[in-house]
């Protein structure tokens, strides 16, 4: 891992790796392998173009695009020059894009190759109103003359939008020192070396995707872009990928594939809720280490991590992190904690007098000292005097083989005040939504009677802009459909 110099500066890991192993693969996309030396030269060239365009340290660049090499290159150029890489999902509606750019004062805007008419329309409207300045960058240039400068790892280098449950997402600012601490802590449990590769299955506008890029660069490993032209099983075989980040549904589909060869896979970081004992047993048989974790944008990705268990536990705190539970609620701090949320001309970090950040997540330590997430403080409601935590019911519902996702919410009731209801997303290969009596019987030995949903609704047809479902958006769509049907 890179060491800080006495003046608190360091060489970006991209450039350092270019001097140590210039021909090693920095990233792969399809059949193309790009070396660290080539990436380093491209990053320097983009940095030169940013300076020539008049950008300075601290300037904010809205980067609208899906995962692509240009987006990764632009990120590392921002690291070099202390500019804020502010990636945005192209799936935001035009009005939302404009609001995000205005609210967070993104001075410049770069649009990737996204083939999205709505995003292009939004960008045209933004630029025509002089809200931000467009960036035209030539990613084919390679700089061989300029030497990369050392960076200050404590300066802000990116602002990642949170997946906030409601309202406009906040932009969480991280320093590269945050990312170093995050990667080091992850590596203490999930080792990754220069011979390894990690599939970039998460978007770079999500902290999980950016964490993959940072882990690989700091270890000299290779980032592998997803190949949408083939199945995951086929790509794993072709690209010899060693590390994966997957959710339960992806893992199930992968293991069900006829051509599934996981012999080269060393580790999987699994998310998306409880992983079934059957899936974990299959991974154990294949001698693949599987891990689950609890993390958040504000803590630069992983906070706790542990070997995956069917009980849904999330492991123990990784190095450089601190976590405490007060009255069932999680507070965190440490070297991974972000610099703060973007404000108009700076950023602010809402911590208490001792530096603790309140997550609004509910949890407890189990008998093995592993963290067990119980839900969100702002999702809980009371039914007939009993506390209802939706996430507990959702986890039980998602154990049903026909259910891909579920969100539980409160509906008004004259007798109990509120009662639990659920909207469920059916698996693609399912014949249809299970009947209510079947679901009631399925939940009988999993949750208490008073927690079982009294009504089930179909999953609404809505567009999600991130990798996480915004529960308040889903609930609002369900309620609107119910009202319209009356």
Protein Blocks (a to p, Z undefined) as FASTA:
>chain_A
ZZddfkopacdfklmmmmmmmmbcfbdehjbccdfklmmmmmmmmmmmmmmnopaehiac
dddddddfklmmmmmmmmmnopacddddfkbcfklmmmmmmmnopabdcdddehpaklmm
mmmmmmmnomaccddddfkbccfkbccddddfkbcfbdcddfbfbdjdddddddfklmmm
mmmmmmmmmgcdfkbccddfbcfkbfklmmmmmmmmmnopacddddfkbcfklmmmmnop
abdcddfklmmmmmmpmklcfklpmbdcdehiaadfklmmmmmmnopacddddddfklop
afbdcdddfklpabjadehiacddeehiacdedjklcfbdcdfklccddddfkopacehi
acdddfkopacdfbjfklgcceehiacdfklmmmmmmmpmkbmbdcddddddfklopacd
ddddddfkbgbdcdfklmmmmmmmmbcfklpcfbdcdddddddfbfbdcfklmmmmmmmm
mmmmZZ
